[in-house]
Structures are given as structure tokens and as C-alpha cells.
Amino acid sequence: MIDIWRVGIVPEPIEKALNPEGLDKKSRVIWLPDQGPFRYIADPFGLAHDGLFTVLVEFYDHRVGRGEIHYYSYDVAWRLKERGVALRQDFHLSYPQVIRQGEDIFMLPEAYQSGRLTLYQAVDFPRTWRPVAVLMEEPAVDATVVRHQDRWWMFHALHGQDGRDLRELHVAFADDLTGPWRGHAANPVRTGRESSRPGGSPIMHNGQLYLPAQDCVAGYGSALHLLRIDELSPDAFSASIVRRLSPEGWLHGYRDGLHTLSDGGAVTLIDVKRNERPRMRHVIKMRKWLRRQLNRMRPGKPVSEAPSG
């Protein structure tokens, strides 16, 4: 079985996800292009810049087994004007949270195989990026940052044995985006597969902070929960589930997962999943196994196989 994801732009603000009726599934969703056999795009984050709305995504080909960050830029009529590669490395990349700070645009992609969390700044948005700071010397997964209460806060998981990235939520904080970052005194602040792995943009609504978190009880990225952050300080944390978002009803055939909800200003970005059982799946698994063996023979080289971010 392999995952195939599709990315959609919902023409409603993200705050509507908190309403009892939620986002309108009957609204005209702009679906990003289908990637063809064995490939998908997921983990959307986006912003409006220079007259275009640009979506940054993870691009993944199951036959290659390594994610890249691609971009899709749309005009005001939602016509696709440009697409391309934003960032490619020799290790897996995913979950490209985009952050605007004044005139600067930053991206914080997951790169846990590198063993660190690196912040990039746009040189020529969205085509060219340069690393500007290492925020963490740990294999952070789906790191999500937000400015709140005069600090920067980071919600993230950590790669590890027995699905650690699906069942532990960690928090860090800093005075500046570039750090230094310090871990929360109570890490992991939340445990369990129900709502521990971040799944998109933090939402600030009526003075209250909310965090999308993946529901992985039935499987990786099967749905989302919205966590209300009830207490957040360097020494204390508490949160409550206030809403569950399921993949059903968004796109025909894609009812097996929903694991990103991100803020695009006047629009909201989502991804939905279908599970496939392709004829070549055994060949794909063998190729990945061979790649892992070759990487293990080369000390210092990251393993290229990875799940979606």
C-alpha cells in the first residue's frame, strides 16, 4: 500500500475551521495538479507575494524515496502561472512552513534525516533559498513556529524508534526566530497518537491559540484534531481537543487521510490522501531496501527513504 496525496486551496479563511460547521466542503476548491503514477504533493503552506499566491509543498516520488520542496504560483483568477523546484537536497525534505517577518520570507522545512532543523531565507522567492540558521541539532519532525506572547514558540515531533514522531509533542521557545531555542521543561508536553504530531499553521482566533495536530490512531495522517492551547509558558503546557477534521467529502476517492491545515490569509490549504495498491509496489519496496543498504555502507550519508512530512 502506498499513500497518494492531493493539495487543495479552499477559498475561505482558516478560522472557519473552528466553527461548528467547519470549512465549506462544497466551496470551489482549487486542486493542485495530479502528479501522475507513484507521485504526490502534500504538506502545503502558502502566501501572497508580488501579485501571486504561491503554495510550497513536499513533492514525493515513491520510486525515488526522497522528498523535495516544489512551488506552485497562481494569479488572482487562480490560474497556474509558474511551478518549479524550490529546494532540493540529498536528504528528504517535507513540511515547508513559510514565515513572513517584515519584508523577509523564511521557510522551515522538515529535514530530519540531516539530524538538524535548518531555517532558510528566500533570495528569489520562491525559486532560490539560502540557509541562515540551524535552529535545532535534533531530528525535528513537522516543526511549526508561531509568534505568541512576545516569544517565538515551536511545536514539533522527534524522529525515533516505535513511531516516536507520531506519539510525542515537543515545544521549544526563543526570543528571536533564529534562536537560540530552548526546550520546554515538560517535554514531551503531550503523548499519544491521537493529537501529538503537528499538522499545519497555528491559528490565532479571538485571542486564543489553536494548533492543528494529526490523528494517527487509525494510521499516519488519517485526520486532524484542532488543539486549543490552554496554557503555554516555558514551564507549563496544557491543551484540549476542540474539533476533529476528517478527509471525507473533500475529493472523490480521497478519504484515507487529511494531515495538513495551513493559513494562506484569505484562503486555507489542505491535503487529502488515498491509499493505493499498485502492481509495482514490491519492486518499489525492493528499490528502497537496496537504497537503504547502500546508504548504510556510506558513513555519514542520510537514508533517503522517508514518510511524508
C-alpha positions as CSV (number, residue, x, y, z in Angstrom):
1,M,0.0,0.0,0.0
2,I,1.3,3.5,-0.8
3,D,0.0,7.0,0.0
4,I,-1.1,9.4,-2.7
5,W,-1.9,12.9,-1.6
6,R,-3.6,15.9,-3.3
7,V,-3.3,19.5,-2.2
8,G,-6.3,21.9,-2.3
9,I,-6.8,25.6,-1.8
10,V,-10.1,26.3,0.0
11,P,-11.3,29.9,-0.7
12,E,-12.2,30.5,3.0
13,P,-10.1,31.8,5.9
14,I,-8.6,29.2,8.3
15,E,-10.6,30.5,11.3
16,K,-13.8,28.9,9.8
17,A,-12.3,25.5,10.6
18,L,-13.1,26.4,14.2
19,N,-16.8,26.9,13.6
20,P,-19.3,24.1,14.2
21,E,-20.0,23.7,10.5
22,G,-16.3,24.0,9.7
23,L,-14.9,24.8,6.3
24,D,-17.4,24.6,3.5
25,K,-16.6,21.4,1.6
26,K,-19.0,22.5,-1.2
27,S,-16.9,25.6,-1.9
28,R,-14.9,25.8,-5.1
29,V,-11.7,24.1,-4.1
30,I,-8.7,24.8,-6.4
31,W,-6.9,21.4,-6.6
32,L,-3.2,21.5,-7.5
33,P,-2.2,19.3,-10.4
34,D,-2.2,15.5,-10.1
35,Q,1.4,14.3,-10.2
36,G,0.8,11.1,-12.1
37,P,1.6,7.4,-11.1
38,F,3.6,6.9,-7.8
39,R,4.0,10.6,-7.1
40,Y,2.2,13.1,-5.0
41,I,2.4,16.6,-3.4
42,A,1.5,17.2,0.2
43,D,2.2,19.5,3.3
44,P,1.0,22.7,1.7
45,F,2.0,26.2,3.0
46,G,1.5,29.4,1.1
47,L,1.3,33.2,1.0
48,A,0.6,36.0,-1.4
49,H,3.6,37.9,-2.8
50,D,4.2,40.1,-5.8
51,G,0.7,39.7,-7.2
52,L,0.8,35.9,-7.0
53,F,-0.3,33.3,-4.4
54,T,2.4,30.7,-4.0
55,V,2.0,27.3,-2.5
56,L,5.1,25.4,-1.2
57,V,4.7,21.7,-1.0
58,E,6.5,18.4,-0.5
59,F,6.9,16.6,-3.8
60,Y,7.5,12.9,-3.4
61,D,8.1,10.0,-5.9
62,H,7.7,6.6,-4.3
63,R,10.2,5.2,-6.9
64,V,12.9,7.7,-5.7
65,G,12.0,7.7,-2.0
66,R,13.2,11.3,-1.2
67,G,11.1,14.4,-0.8
68,E,11.8,17.8,-2.4
69,I,10.1,21.2,-1.9
70,H,8.3,22.4,-5.0
71,Y,6.2,25.6,-5.6
72,Y,3.0,26.5,-7.5
73,S,2.2,30.1,-8.2
74,Y,-1.3,31.3,-9.1
75,D,-2.7,34.6,-10.2
76,V,-5.9,36.3,-8.8
77,A,-8.1,34.2,-11.1
78,W,-6.4,31.0,-9.7
79,R,-4.7,30.3,-13.0
80,L,-1.4,28.4,-12.5
81,K,1.4,30.8,-13.8
82,E,4.5,29.0,-12.6
83,R,5.7,25.9,-11.0
84,G,9.2,24.5,-10.1
85,V,11.7,23.3,-7.6
86,A,12.2,25.5,-4.6
87,L,14.7,23.3,-2.6
88,R,16.4,20.0,-3.3
89,Q,18.9,18.3,-1.0
90,D,20.5,14.8,-0.8
91,F,18.2,14.1,2.1
92,H,14.4,14.0,2.5
93,L,12.6,17.4,2.7
94,S,8.9,18.0,3.6
95,Y,6.6,20.2,5.5
96,P,7.8,23.6,4.3
97,Q,6.3,26.1,6.7
98,V,6.6,29.5,5.3
99,I,7.1,32.5,7.6
100,R,6.9,36.2,6.8
101,Q,8.8,38.6,9.1
102,G,8.7,42.2,7.8
103,E,10.0,42.2,4.3
104,D,11.7,38.8,4.7
105,I,10.3,35.4,3.8
106,F,11.6,32.3,5.6
107,M,11.0,28.6,5.1
108,L,11.4,25.9,7.8
109,P,11.3,22.5,6.0
110,E,11.4,19.2,7.8
111,A,14.8,17.6,7.2
112,Y,15.1,15.1,10.0
113,Q,17.5,12.8,8.0
114,S,20.0,15.6,8.2
115,G,19.9,15.4,12.0
116,R,19.1,19.1,12.3
117,L,16.4,21.8,11.7
118,T,17.6,24.5,9.3
119,L,15.9,27.8,8.6
120,Y,16.1,29.1,5.0
121,Q,15.6,32.7,3.7
122,A,14.2,33.5,0.3
123,V,16.8,35.1,-2.0
124,D,14.4,35.0,-5.0
125,F,11.0,33.9,-3.7
126,P,10.0,31.1,-4.3
127,R,12.8,29.8,-6.5
128,T,16.0,30.4,-4.5
129,W,16.7,29.9,-0.8
130,R,19.8,30.1,1.4
131,P,20.3,28.6,4.9
132,V,20.5,31.3,7.6
133,A,20.4,29.4,10.9
134,V,20.4,26.0,12.4
135,L,17.5,26.1,15.0
136,M,18.0,22.7,16.5
137,E,20.6,20.0,16.4
138,E,17.9,17.3,16.6
139,P,15.9,15.3,14.1
140,A,12.8,17.5,14.4
141,V,9.7,16.5,12.5
142,D,7.0,18.8,11.3
143,A,8.4,21.8,13.2
144,T,5.8,24.6,13.4
145,V,6.6,28.1,14.7
146,V,4.4,31.0,15.8
147,R,5.0,34.4,17.4
148,H,2.9,34.5,20.6
149,Q,3.1,36.3,23.9
150,D,6.3,38.2,22.9
151,R,8.1,34.9,22.1
152,W,8.6,32.5,19.3
153,W,7.2,29.1,20.0
154,M,7.9,25.9,18.2
155,F,5.7,22.8,18.2
156,H,7.4,19.7,16.8
157,A,7.9,15.9,17.0
158,L,11.1,14.0,17.1
159,H,12.1,11.1,14.9
160,G,12.8,7.9,16.8
161,Q,12.0,4.2,17.4
162,D,8.5,2.8,17.5
163,G,6.8,5.7,15.8
164,R,8.1,8.3,18.3
165,D,7.3,11.1,15.7
166,L,3.6,10.1,15.8
167,R,3.1,10.0,19.6
168,E,5.1,12.8,21.2
169,L,4.6,16.6,21.0
170,H,7.6,18.7,22.0
171,V,7.7,22.5,22.5
172,A,10.6,25.0,22.3
173,F,10.8,28.7,22.6
174,A,13.1,31.6,21.7
175,D,13.2,35.4,21.7
176,D,14.2,35.5,18.1
177,L,13.3,33.3,15.1
178,T,16.9,32.4,14.5
179,G,17.4,31.4,18.1
180,P,18.8,30.3,20.4
181,W,15.9,27.9,21.0
182,R,15.4,26.2,24.4
183,G,13.3,23.1,25.0
184,H,10.2,23.2,27.2
185,A,10.7,21.9,30.8
186,A,7.9,19.4,30.4
187,N,8.9,17.8,27.1
188,P,7.2,15.8,25.7
189,V,4.3,18.0,26.6
190,R,1.8,15.7,25.1
191,T,1.8,12.0,24.3
192,G,-0.3,9.5,22.3
193,R,-1.1,9.1,18.6
194,E,-4.4,10.9,18.8
195,S,-3.1,14.5,18.7
196,S,0.7,14.8,19.2
197,R,2.2,15.4,15.7
198,P,1.8,19.0,14.3
199,G,-0.3,19.3,11.2
200,G,-0.3,22.9,9.9
201,S,-0.4,26.5,10.8
202,P,-1.2,27.7,14.4
203,I,-4.5,29.6,14.4
204,M,-5.0,32.8,16.5
205,H,-8.7,33.5,17.0
206,N,-10.3,35.8,19.5
207,G,-7.0,35.9,21.5
208,Q,-6.8,32.1,21.7
209,L,-4.1,30.0,20.1
210,Y,-5.0,26.7,18.4
211,L,-2.8,24.1,16.8
212,P,-3.7,21.5,14.1
213,A,-2.4,18.1,15.2
214,Q,-2.6,14.8,13.3
215,D,-4.8,12.0,14.4
216,C,-2.6,8.9,13.8
217,V,-4.6,6.4,15.8
218,A,-6.1,4.7,12.7
219,G,-2.9,5.3,10.7
220,Y,-0.4,8.0,9.7
221,G,-2.2,11.3,8.9
222,S,-5.7,9.8,8.9
223,A,-7.3,13.0,10.2
224,L,-6.7,16.2,12.1
225,H,-7.6,17.5,15.6
226,L,-7.6,21.2,16.5
227,L,-5.9,21.7,19.9
228,R,-6.8,24.7,22.0
229,I,-3.7,25.8,23.8
230,D,-5.0,26.4,27.3
231,E,-1.6,27.1,29.0
232,L,1.7,27.9,27.4
233,S,4.8,29.1,29.2
234,P,8.4,27.9,29.5
235,D,7.4,25.7,32.4
236,A,3.8,24.8,31.8
237,F,1.7,23.4,28.9
238,S,-1.9,22.2,28.6
239,A,-4.2,21.7,25.6
240,S,-7.6,20.4,24.8
241,I,-9.1,18.9,21.6
242,V,-11.9,21.1,20.4
243,R,-12.6,19.7,16.9
244,R,-11.9,16.8,14.6
245,L,-11.4,17.3,10.8
246,S,-11.9,14.3,8.6
247,P,-10.9,13.8,4.9
248,E,-14.4,12.7,3.9
249,G,-16.3,14.8,1.5
250,W,-13.4,16.9,0.0
251,L,-12.4,15.0,-3.1
252,H,-13.9,11.8,-4.6
253,G,-11.6,8.8,-3.9
254,Y,-9.5,10.7,-1.3
255,R,-11.0,9.6,2.0
256,D,-8.0,7.9,3.7
257,G,-6.2,10.9,5.2
258,L,-6.1,14.6,6.0
259,H,-2.9,15.8,7.7
260,T,-2.3,19.5,6.9
261,L,-4.4,22.6,7.5
262,S,-2.5,25.8,6.9
263,D,-3.2,29.5,6.7
264,G,-3.0,31.3,3.4
265,G,-4.5,34.6,4.5
266,A,-7.9,34.7,2.8
267,V,-7.7,31.0,1.9
268,T,-6.9,27.7,3.6
269,L,-4.6,25.0,2.4
270,I,-5.3,21.3,2.9
271,D,-4.2,17.9,1.7
272,V,-6.1,14.7,1.4
273,K,-5.0,11.1,0.8
274,R,-6.0,7.9,-0.9
275,N,-4.3,4.5,-0.4
276,E,-3.2,2.7,-3.5
277,R,-2.0,-0.9,-4.0
278,P,0.0,-0.6,-7.3
279,R,1.2,-3.6,-9.2
280,M,4.8,-2.4,-8.9
281,R,4.7,-1.9,-5.1
282,H,7.0,-4.9,-4.5
283,V,9.6,-3.5,-7.0
284,I,9.4,-0.1,-5.3
285,K,9.9,-1.7,-1.8
286,M,12.9,-3.6,-3.1
287,R,14.5,-0.5,-4.6
288,K,14.0,1.3,-1.3
289,W,15.6,-1.6,0.6
290,L,18.6,-1.6,-1.7
291,R,19.0,2.1,-1.4
292,R,19.0,1.8,2.4
293,Q,21.7,-0.9,2.3
294,L,23.9,1.3,0.0
295,N,23.5,4.3,2.3
296,R,24.5,2.2,5.3
297,M,27.7,1.3,3.5
298,R,28.5,5.0,3.2
299,P,29.0,6.5,6.7
300,G,27.6,10.0,7.1
301,K,25.1,9.6,4.3
302,P,21.4,10.0,5.1
303,V,18.9,7.3,4.4
304,S,16.8,8.5,1.5
305,E,13.5,6.7,2.3
306,A,11.1,8.7,4.4
307,P,7.4,9.1,5.1
308,S,5.6,12.3,4.1
309,G,6.2,15.1,6.4
